[in-house]
C-alpha cells in the first residue's frame, strides 16, 4: 500500500469480518458521520464483496477506496496509536476507555499529527488476544453485562458517532417554528383582552370583588405560555366560534 500523509480522521480497521452485509452496514455507519477511511483485513468471503456493496447503499465509495490487508500488523503499520474494541476482559494490562473518552484521545493525537487506527473484530468472537496486544488502548462500551455483544456495524457506528459528536456544534435543542414566529406582547395582550371580554359577557367574573384577581390570573397564564402567532390566531378563532355557537343555541331556543 502507498503511504499517505497523516489525517484528522482515524482509520477504521475491520479485522477478519465474516459477513459482507456487516461490512456494508459499517461503511454506511462511517459515512453517516463523515468518515471514509476503512481498511479490511482478511475478509472471510473475499474482496470485493457484492453483499457489502449492496448494504453500503450510498456509501459504496467507501468500499471502493477501502484498503485490503492480509493481517493486522500490515493494516496498522503506518499508525502511531491503535485502539482495539472488545466487550470482554482479556487479561491484558492495557488502558480501557469508553468510546467517548477514546475518541477524544484520538482527536488529540491526530491534532498533533498522529495517525490513529481503531480495530473492530469479527462478528463471532471479536478480536483475538494477539490483535489486542498490538493496541495501545482498549475501547469497551458500557453495555448490558448479560448481553455484551455488539454487532460489528453497531460498534463502528457508535465510535463514528462519538468522534463526530466531539466536533459537532449542533445546538442540543432547537424549536421548529413551522413557518410562524413567536407572538409579541401586543398580540398576546389582544388575545387576553378578547378572552376577558367574552368571559365578562358570559358572567364568568363573579363575585365582583374577586374579578380583578381572576383577570390577573388569566393574564399570568398567557404570559407563561410561549405562544406563536399561529397559536394566537387559532385561539382568536376558537373564541369567536364558541360565541357564535352560543348565540345559535340561544336563537334556536
MOWOZI-V812968 format. One line per field, one symbol per residue. phi: phi as a letter, one per 30 degrees, with the letter a starting at -180 (. if undefined). psi: psi as a letter, one per 20 degrees, with the letter a starting at -180 (. if undefined). A space follows every 50 residues. Layout:
# MOWOZI-V812968
phi->???
psi->???
This chain:
# MOWOZI-V812968
phi->.ddbdebdbdccccchdcbeeddddddddddecicbccbbchdeciadbd ddddddhdceedddcddcbdadeddcecccabcbcacbdcicdadccded dddddedddddcjdccbbcbddddbiddedddddcdaccbddceddaddc deddddddddddddddcdcdedabcddhibbddddddddddddddddddd ddiddbdddceedddddddddddddddcdddddddedddddddedddddd ddd
psi->qqpqqqqkpqpoooolqhphhhgghggggghhkjqjnqqpompgkrproh hggghhcijhhghhjqppqhrgghhjhjqippqppqiqpjkpoqppqqgg hghgggggghhjjrpqqppprqhgiaqrhhghhiqhrppppmrohimipq qghggggghgghghhhiqjpqhpqpoiljrrqqrhgghghgggggggghg hikhnprhiigghghggghhghhipmqrhhgggghghgghhggggggggg hh.
